[in-house]
């Protein structure tokens, strides 16, 4: 059943991401990735609120957490999960590990993108 909760939330989150991206493009133009920036900031903010709300109000309500945090916000932006992971490391006092995680994630993701593009171009 967990996969169903994640899937339902993920579908709604992905549709919301698409809608915000379209709206941002119409409002601000397409010369800068305003849609991606907007969903990353909104999603991270919402993840912070959701993390506190779930912890304080729902305790072990796993279906709600899966739907809201993993599904809805994960479908809206995985950056929100990344932000929560980095914050959790920082809050536990693992400052160096938090910084290393942020740097490694950003650099590795960009390198992964370059590698994927290079491989895709080579195969086409």
C-alpha positions as CSV (number, residue, x, y, z in Angstrom):
1,X,0.0,0.0,0.0
2,X,3.0,2.3,0.6
3,X,3.7,2.4,-3.2
4,X,0.1,3.5,-3.8
5,X,0.4,6.5,-1.3
6,X,3.7,7.5,-2.8
7,X,2.4,7.1,-6.4
8,X,-0.8,9.2,-5.8
9,X,1.2,12.0,-4.1
10,X,3.9,11.8,-6.7
11,X,1.4,12.2,-9.6
12,X,-0.2,15.2,-7.9
13,X,3.2,16.7,-7.2
14,X,4.4,16.2,-10.8
15,X,1.3,17.9,-12.1
16,X,1.8,20.8,-9.7
17,X,5.4,21.1,-10.8
18,X,4.4,21.3,-14.4
19,X,1.7,23.9,-13.6
20,X,4.1,26.1,-11.6
21,X,6.7,25.8,-14.4
22,X,4.1,26.9,-17.0
23,X,3.0,29.8,-14.8
24,X,6.5,31.0,-14.1
25,X,7.4,30.9,-17.8
26,X,4.4,33.0,-18.6
27,X,5.0,35.5,-15.8
28,X,8.8,35.8,-16.0
29,X,9.8,34.5,-19.4
30,X,12.0,31.6,-20.4
31,X,15.5,33.2,-20.5
32,X,16.1,32.0,-16.9
33,X,14.9,28.7,-15.3
34,X,12.4,30.5,-13.1
35,X,10.1,27.5,-12.9
36,X,12.8,25.2,-11.6
37,X,13.9,27.8,-9.1
38,X,10.4,28.5,-7.9
39,X,9.5,24.8,-7.4
40,X,12.8,24.2,-5.6
41,X,12.3,27.0,-3.2
42,X,8.6,26.3,-2.7
43,X,9.2,22.6,-2.3
44,X,11.9,23.1,0.2
45,X,9.8,25.5,2.2
46,X,6.8,23.1,2.1
47,X,9.1,20.2,3.1
48,X,10.2,22.1,6.2
49,X,6.6,22.8,7.2
50,X,5.6,19.2,6.4
51,X,8.5,17.7,8.4
52,X,7.5,19.7,11.5
53,X,3.8,19.1,11.0
54,X,4.1,15.4,10.6
55,X,6.5,15.1,13.5
56,X,4.2,17.1,15.9
57,X,0.8,15.9,14.7
58,X,0.9,12.5,13.1
59,X,3.7,10.6,14.9
60,X,3.7,7.2,13.2
61,X,1.1,8.0,10.5
62,X,3.2,6.5,7.8
63,X,0.6,6.7,5.0
64,X,0.3,10.5,5.4
65,X,4.1,11.0,5.5
66,X,4.5,8.8,2.4
67,X,1.8,10.6,0.5
68,X,2.8,14.2,1.6
69,X,6.6,14.1,1.9
70,X,7.8,11.3,-0.3
71,X,5.0,11.5,-2.9
72,X,3.6,15.0,-3.2
73,X,6.7,17.0,-2.4
74,X,9.0,14.4,-3.9
75,X,7.1,14.6,-7.2
76,X,7.0,18.4,-6.9
77,X,10.7,18.6,-6.4
78,X,13.4,16.2,-5.2
79,X,15.3,19.3,-4.2
80,X,13.1,19.4,-1.1
81,X,14.2,16.0,0.0
82,X,17.8,17.0,-0.6
83,X,17.3,20.1,1.4
84,X,15.8,18.2,4.3
85,X,18.7,15.7,4.2
86,X,21.3,18.5,4.3
87,X,19.5,20.2,7.2
88,X,19.2,17.0,9.2
89,X,22.9,16.4,8.9
90,X,23.6,20.0,10.0
91,X,21.1,19.9,12.8
92,X,22.7,16.7,14.2
93,X,26.0,18.6,14.4
94,X,27.5,16.9,11.4
95,X,28.4,20.2,9.7
96,X,31.3,18.9,7.6
97,X,29.2,16.0,6.4
98,X,26.4,18.3,5.5
99,X,28.7,20.5,3.5
100,X,30.3,17.5,1.8
101,X,26.8,16.1,1.0
102,X,25.7,19.4,-0.6
103,X,28.9,19.8,-2.6
104,X,29.0,16.2,-3.6
105,X,25.3,16.2,-4.6
106,X,25.5,19.3,-6.7
107,X,28.8,18.5,-8.4
108,X,28.0,14.8,-9.0
109,X,24.5,15.6,-10.4
110,X,26.0,18.1,-12.8
111,X,28.8,15.7,-13.8
112,X,26.1,13.0,-14.2
113,X,24.2,15.2,-16.5
114,X,27.3,15.9,-18.6
115,X,28.1,12.2,-18.8
116,X,24.5,11.4,-19.8
117,X,24.5,14.0,-22.5
118,X,27.9,12.8,-23.8
119,X,26.7,9.1,-23.8
120,X,23.4,10.1,-25.4
121,X,25.2,12.1,-28.1
122,X,27.6,9.2,-28.8
123,X,24.8,6.7,-29.2
124,X,22.7,8.8,-31.5
